[in-house]
């Protein structure tokens, strides 16, 4: 059993990331193996968590992966660790729009049977803090709020007033943090600046967060609270789940190939098993990825090789499939465009019919242009920055057969961007979105599947199997 804490707040902006990252780093500094987790679809915070712990930051998303996978994914990430720290999302009880508690921090805490530490921005209140904490602690009796960390406290007098008010609440104060500019992390149009874009400064910020937490929090009491979590009965998720989707071993299709007579081929009739190279874009421009994607691709039989479109002038040797996830190509448009050899290599690979899976930033990179700057030109579409934020979960249905999904396959995803692409969908669209409004979205052409929608393949491992099968064998007839 892993000791565990969920770090939540009444609302966004209270300091969850600072406190959670600082706790992770402080406990790791004590010699504990700390497993970092983040509720929801956030890609940036897990980068700071990884820096604090030396382990991959992992997401727990009950909407995209389903409630039944939250505990198994947690068990997978925390295997062999002494402590797990789970950073929440938004306010404690905020979840998917019009879906009740679904995907909220509170729901994840209940699924993990984990005590919650509430981070409260106390900068503009004194005695009212007790009413706030009492309301959150009593709202859902299944959510156990085991303590409070008061953030942005101004003075000793301010701290005294807050502690006095909370003394009657029954919820202990486990930490008091003063305002500290050194722990701040810069933000821009989609949130915090990723670690990969400010490595040295990020290291300093995490160190400052750890020092602040050590000085202001009762680490022994927090660890005791984490260890008070009851046993969690959950079989750890494994990327080898792909074996249950296939037959005969090796790299085989998610949907069975058929002979000319329309019957499924026996294992001996399948094309020879290979180990295709799947190139995955990384570096400062493409920082959005889930650790489970590479694990699933590997389990499906691929050799996963990371490359940096800002620096590498060619794709990895032997590339037979390409995955380009999310990130910030809009911040590096001129550098990406200047790497003309790689742009040409990507375009040639796409023209060959090789599988290419592109999400959000990957979609922009495959476009003809981004803010007037030439990109790869794989898609007859142009992208530009916009003042409008597109944000939210998506219920999607595959419109066209592709290297990721057969037409009619239903998947859940998430959009998060301040760009637009015109047209918004190709002649063969990637997805039909069911909410918040019905529309066609994305592009499918030859082996390319490009879309704004981020998906989590742990909730749909057949996507990884299908993709690797197409890399090894080509699309099914």
Residue pairs with C-beta under 8 A, 6 or more apart in sequence:
1 229
1 231
1 232
2 35
2 75
2 78
2 81
2 82
2 83
2 84
2 232
3 82
3 83
3 84
3 223
3 226
3 227
3 229
4 74
4 78
4 83
4 84
4 85
4 86
4 112
4 114
4 115
4 226
4 229
4 232
5 23
5 83
5 84
5 85
5 86
5 114
5 115
5 116
5 117
5 146
5 222
5 225
5 226
6 39
6 86
6 88
6 105
6 108
6 109
6 112
6 114
6 115
6 116
6 117
7 16
7 19
7 20
7 23
7 85
7 86
7 87
7 88
7 116
7 117
7 119
8 16
8 88
8 91
8 92
8 105
8 106
8 109
8 116
8 117
8 118
8 119
9 15
9 16
9 88
9 91
9 92
9 118
9 119
9 120
9 121
10 91
10 92
10 118
10 120
10 121
10 132
10 136
11 90
11 91
11 121
12 90
12 91
13 121
14 119
14 120
14 121
14 151
15 119
15 121
15 151
15 152
15 177
16 87
16 88
16 119
17 45
17 48
17 87
17 185
17 192
18 151
18 183
18 184
18 185
18 209
18 212
19 117
19 119
19 149
19 151
19 175
19 177
19 209
19 213
20 45
20 49
20 85
20 86
20 87
21 45
21 48
21 49
21 51
21 52
21 87
21 206
21 209
22 52
22 183
22 206
22 209
22 210
22 212
22 213
23 85
23 213
23 217
23 219
23 222
24 34
24 36
24 49
24 52
24 53
24 85
25 52
25 53
25 206
25 207
25 209
25 210
25 213
26 210
26 213
26 214
26 217
26 219
27 34
27 83
27 85
27 219
27 223
28 34
28 52
28 53
28 54
29 210
29 214
30 219
32 81
32 82
32 83
33 55
33 80
33 81
33 82
33 83
34 52
34 53
34 55
34 81
34 82
34 83
34 84
34 85
35 53
35 55
35 58
35 77
35 78
35 81
35 83
35 84
35 85
36 46
36 49
36 50
36 52
36 53
36 55
36 56
36 57
36 58
36 77
36 84
36 85
36 87
37 49
37 57
37 58
37 59
37 60
37 74
37 77
37 78
37 84
37 85
37 86
37 87
38 45
38 46
38 49
38 57
38 58
38 59
38 60
38 86
38 87
38 89
39 59
39 60
39 61
39 86
39 87
39 88
39 89
39 103
39 104
39 105
39 108
40 59
40 60
40 61
40 89
40 90
40 103
41 59
41 61
41 64
41 393
41 414
41 416
41 454
41 456
42 59
42 89
42 191
43 194
43 287
43 288
43 289
43 290
43 326
44 190
44 191
44 192
44 193
44 194
44 287
45 57
45 87
45 192
46 56
46 57
46 58
46 59
47 57
47 194
47 195
47 196
47 202
47 287
48 57
48 185
48 192
48 195
48 202
48 205
48 206
49 57
49 85
49 87
50 56
50 57
50 195
51 195
51 202
51 203
51 206
52 206
52 209
52 210
55 77
55 81
56 77
56 291
57 291
58 73
58 76
58 77
58 290
58 291
58 292
59 290
59 456
60 70
60 73
60 74
60 86
60 108
60 112
61 103
61 414
61 456
61 459
62 70
62 95
62 102
62 103
62 107
62 108
62 111
63 95
63 96
63 99
63 102
63 103
63 393
63 412
63 414
64 393
64 412
64 413
64 414
64 455
64 456
64 459
65 73
65 456
65 458
65 459
66 459
67 102
67 107
67 111
69 237
69 458
69 459
70 108
70 111
70 112
71 111
71 112
71 232
71 234
72 234
72 235
72 236
72 237
73 237
73 292
73 458
74 84
74 86
74 112
74 232
74 234
75 232
75 234
75 235
75 236
75 237
76 236
76 237
76 238
77 84
77 291
78 84
79 236
83 223
83 226
84 226
86 108
86 109
86 112
86 114
88 105
88 108
88 109
89 103
89 104
89 105
90 104
90 105
91 105
92 104
92 105
92 106
92 116
92 118
92 136
92 143
93 101
93 104
93 105
93 106
93 136
93 139
93 140
94 104
94 105
95 101
95 102
95 103
95 104
95 106
95 107
96 102
96 103
96 104
96 393
97 392
97 393
97 436
101 107
103 393
105 116
106 116
106 140
106 143
109 115
109 116
109 143
109 144
110 142
110 143
112 229
112 232
113 229
113 230
113 232
114 229
115 144
115 145
115 146
115 147
115 225
115 226
115 228
115 229
116 143
116 144
116 145
116 146
117 145
117 146
117 147
117 148
117 149
117 174
117 222
117 225
118 133
118 136
118 137
118 145
118 147
118 148
118 149
118 171
119 148
119 149
119 151
120 129
120 132
120 133
120 148
120 149
120 150
120 151
121 151
121 152
122 129
122 150
122 151
122 152
122 153
122 158
122 162
123 151
123 152
123 153
123 154
123 179
125 132
126 158
126 161
126 162
126 165
127 161
127 164
127 165
128 165
129 150
129 162
129 165
129 166
130 165
130 166
130 168
130 169
133 145
133 148
133 166
133 169
133 171
134 169
134 171
136 145
137 145
137 169
137 170
137 171
145 171
146 171
146 172
146 225
146 228
147 171
147 172
147 173
147 174
147 175
147 221
147 222
147 225
148 166
148 171
148 172
148 173
148 174
148 175
149 173
149 174
149 175
149 176
149 177
149 217
150 159
150 162
150 173
150 175
150 176
150 177
151 177
152 177
152 178
152 179
153 159
153 162
153 176
153 177
153 178
153 179
154 178
154 179
159 176
162 173
162 176
163 173
163 176
166 173
172 221
174 217
174 218
174 221
174 222
174 225
175 213
175 216
175 217
175 218
175 222
176 216
176 217
177 212
177 213
177 216
177 217
178 212
178 216
180 208
180 212
182 204
182 205
182 208
182 212
183 205
183 208
183 209
183 212
184 205
185 192
185 193
185 202
185 205
186 192
186 193
186 198
187 193
189 389
189 418
190 328
190 416
190 417
190 418
194 284
194 287
194 327
194 328
195 202
195 287
196 283
196 284
196 287
197 284
197 287
197 328
197 331
213 219
237 292
237 458
238 299
239 292
239 295
239 296
239 298
239 299
239 461
240 299
241 299
241 461
242 296
242 299
242 300
242 461
242 464
242 465
243 299
245 254
245 461
245 462
245 465
246 252
246 253
246 254
246 465
247 256
247 267
248 267
248 270
249 267
249 273
250 270
250 273
250 301
251 273
251 274
251 275
251 276
251 300
251 301
251 302
251 468
251 469
251 472
251 473
252 267
252 270
252 465
252 469
253 465
253 466
253 469
253 473
253 476
254 406
254 462
254 463
254 465
254 466
254 469
255 406
255 466
255 476
256 264
256 265
257 264
257 265
257 270
257 473
257 476
257 477
258 264
258 265
258 476
258 477
259 265
259 269
270 473
271 472
271 473
273 301
273 472
274 301
274 472
274 473
275 301
275 302
275 303
275 472
276 301
276 302
276 303
276 320
276 321
276 468
276 471
276 472
277 302
277 303
277 305
277 316
277 317
277 318
277 319
277 320
277 321
277 471
278 297
278 302
278 303
278 304
278 305
278 319
278 320
278 321
278 322
278 323
278 467
278 468
278 471
279 305
279 306
279 307
279 315
279 316
279 319
279 321
279 322
279 323
280 289
280 293
280 294
280 297
280 304
280 305
280 306
280 307
280 322
280 323
280 324
280 325
281 306
281 307
281 308
281 309
281 322
281 323
281 324
281 325
281 327
281 362
281 365
282 289
282 306
282 307
282 308
283 307
283 308
283 309
283 310
283 311
284 308
284 310
284 327
284 328
284 332
285 309
285 310
285 327
285 328
285 329
285 331
285 332
285 335
285 336
285 361
286 309
286 324
286 325
286 326
286 327
286 329
286 361
286 362
286 365
287 326
287 327
287 328
288 325
288 326
288 327
288 359
288 360
288 361
288 454
289 325
289 326
290 456
290 457
290 458
292 456
292 457
292 458
293 323
293 325
293 457
293 464
294 304
296 457
296 458
296 461
296 464
297 304
297 323
297 464
297 467
297 468
298 304
299 464
300 464
300 465
300 467
300 468
300 469
301 468
301 472
302 321
302 468
302 471
305 316
305 319
307 315
307 316
309 324
309 336
309 339
309 342
309 365
310 332
310 335
310 336
310 339
311 339
312 339
312 342
313 339
313 341
313 342
313 345
314 341
314 342
314 345
315 322
315 342
315 345
315 346
315 349
319 349
319 354
320 354
320 355
320 471
320 472
321 354
321 355
321 356
321 357
321 403
321 467
321 468
321 470
321 471
322 346
322 349
322 350
322 354
322 355
322 356
322 357
323 356
323 357
323 358
323 362
323 467
324 356
324 357
324 358
324 359
324 361
324 362
324 365
324 366
325 358
325 359
325 360
325 361
325 362
325 454
326 359
326 360
326 361
326 362
326 416
326 454
327 360
327 361
328 361
329 336
329 361
329 364
329 365
329 370
329 375
330 364
330 370
330 371
330 385
330 419
333 370
333 371
333 373
333 375
334 373
336 343
336 365
336 370
336 373
336 375
337 343
337 370
337 373
337 374
337 375
343 374
343 375
343 376
343 377
346 356
346 365
346 366
346 376
346 378
347 376
347 377
347 378
349 356
350 356
350 366
350 376
350 378
350 446
350 447
350 448
351 378
351 446
352 447
353 446
353 447
353 474
353 475
354 447
354 471
355 403
355 447
355 448
355 449
355 467
355 470
355 471
356 366
356 378
356 403
356 447
356 448
356 449
356 450
357 403
357 404
357 449
357 467
358 365
358 366
358 448
358 449
358 450
358 451
359 450
359 451
359 452
359 453
359 454
359 455
360 415
360 416
360 417
360 451
360 452
360 453
360 454
362 450
363 379
363 383
363 421
363 442
363 443
363 450
363 451
363 452
364 370
364 375
364 383
364 419
364 421
365 375
365 376
366 375
366 376
366 378
366 379
366 443
366 448
366 450
367 375
367 376
367 377
367 378
367 379
367 381
367 382
367 383
367 421
368 374
368 375
368 377
368 379
368 380
368 381
368 382
369 375
369 382
369 383
370 382
370 383
370 384
370 419
371 383
371 384
371 385
372 384
375 383
378 448
378 450
379 426
379 443
379 445
379 448
379 450
380 426
381 421
381 422
381 423
381 426
381 443
382 421
382 422
383 419
383 420
383 421
383 422
384 419
384 420
385 418
385 419
386 418
386 419
386 420
387 418
388 418
388 420
389 417
389 418
390 415
390 416
390 417
390 418
390 452
391 415
391 416
392 414
392 415
392 436
393 412
393 413
393 414
394 412
394 413
394 414
394 415
394 431
394 433
394 434
394 435
394 453
395 410
395 412
395 433
395 434
395 435
396 410
396 411
396 412
396 413
396 431
396 432
396 433
396 434
396 441
396 453
397 408
397 409
397 410
397 411
397 431
397 432
397 434
398 404
398 405
398 406
398 407
398 408
398 409
398 410
398 411
398 430
398 431
398 432
399 407
399 428
399 429
399 430
399 431
399 432
399 440
399 444
400 407
400 428
400 429
400 430
400 444
401 407
401 444
401 475
402 430
402 444
402 448
402 449
403 447
403 448
403 449
403 466
403 467
403 470
403 475
404 449
404 463
404 466
404 467
405 411
405 449
405 460
405 462
405 463
405 466
406 466
409 460
411 431
411 455
411 459
411 460
411 463
412 455
412 459
413 431
413 453
413 454
413 455
413 456
414 453
414 454
415 452
415 453
415 454
416 454
417 452
421 452
424 439
424 440
424 441
425 439
425 440
425 441
425 442
425 443
426 442
426 443
426 444
426 445
427 445
428 443
428 444
428 445
429 440
429 441
429 442
429 443
429 444
430 441
430 442
430 443
430 444
430 449
430 450
430 451
430 453
431 440
431 441
431 442
431 451
431 453
432 438
432 439
432 440
432 441
433 439
433 440
433 441
433 453
441 451
441 452
441 453
442 449
442 450
442 451
442 452
442 453
443 449
443 450
443 451
444 450
447 470
447 475
455 463
457 463
457 464
469 476
